[in-house]
Amino acid sequence: MTVGGARFGRGLPVGERRDAGHGTLSGMTGSDSTTRAEPNRPAMSLRYHDVRSADGTKIQAWTNDAVGPTVLLCNGLGTNPHAWPALLDRDCGVRIVSWNHRGVGGSERPRDIARVGIDAFVDDAVAVLDDAGVQRCPVIGWSIGVNTAFEMAVQHPDRVSGILAVAGVPGATFASVGAPLFIPRFARRPVARAVMRSLGRLGPILNPLTARITMGPVATYVLQRSGLMFPGADPDVVREAVTTYLDTPIEWGMHLARGADQHARVSLSKIAMPTIFLAGKYDMLASARDMKTAASCIPDSEYVELAGSHFIQMERPQDVHRYLLALVDRIG
């Protein structure tokens, strides 16, 4: 199938600064679940099940089945539960509900494959909340998920009680890419779009190569020192998160990215709820400066800058979790 020039195969489904401001697990589907404990680690709790979004697309939802207030997670584009190790601890104190993006893991690609933008993701988020029997709750957004969280707050303010924005900006995300590399602002979005187009076209060639990638100790060590990601994350967590991420064909991942790129900046004047922005100081994919600017536009907001990369919830899981619990307590 070809859309917009892209062909799609079937594929597999340290320091801290604060400012106050104005795939799937082992291919499981359905209601499959796992609880796994390893020496010196808390037990991991994760259960998948299917829900139907507004347009009929089958979405693979997941939950940690923990005891505590419900929190909706709008995850990074094409990522998976393993990117959030603190939330897979059954004793984390919050019940997480989330889902895999369209065409990722056990989620179907929509019949109309143009329906992969932020509006479609908001519909999926609402379907997950409805399925969980939750009318209103705090929302976490990570990366592109920050766009989803804020757009949901604008479209459905009665469903969102607060937002924890992690390593992402509320709209025009790709204009924020590459700030630590000193890419001029006017060039950031064109550069990001050129990369997306190129990878989308090369996907059928690159997929067999990525399928052979083994995230062993050496590959994991190099990735964690690449600048894209920093040391600090548990290597086993990195290995599982990246291996699962690579299940998605590259051309489909770039199609999702191009759909998300159409999302304009959210009007932050419409956001009237407690909000915390957690930025990685050295994040190559979401400018900490842009996040601080966004926080300053919201009356009841806080900006926190952590020493880390775009993957701060993996590198500093307990720090990020502490701010989540603080937001939940603040909302009451």
PyMOL commands that set and color helices and strands:
alter all, ss='L'
color gray80, all
select helices_A, chain A and resi 81-83+85-88+118-132+144-155+173-175+179-181+185-210+217-223+235-245+250-261+268-270+288-296+312-315+317-331
alter helices_A, ss='H'
color red, helices_A
select strands_A, chain A and resi 2-3+6-7+16-21+33-36+44-52+58-63+70-74+95-99+137-142+160-166+275-280+301-306
alter strands_A, ss='S'
color yellow, strands_A
deselect
rebuild
show_as cartoon
